[in-house]
Amino acid sequence: MVRIGSRKWTGAQIERLIVLIDAGSSAASAAVVLKRSITVVQTKARSLGKPFQVAAAHR
């Protein structure tokens, strides 16, 4: 069953995601640029073997 709103990733979108990750962008920033949810962007990044860097929590 296909979920409503499900879209396939194009090669250009994957390349853009990799560029954003390599540039140090956050998952939230990449989600805005790619017009996808943060969770979808994070999942795709992990599936590509390039997870987003988690910022250290400031106390």
Order of alpha helices (4+ residues) and beta strands (2+ residues): alpha-alpha-alpha
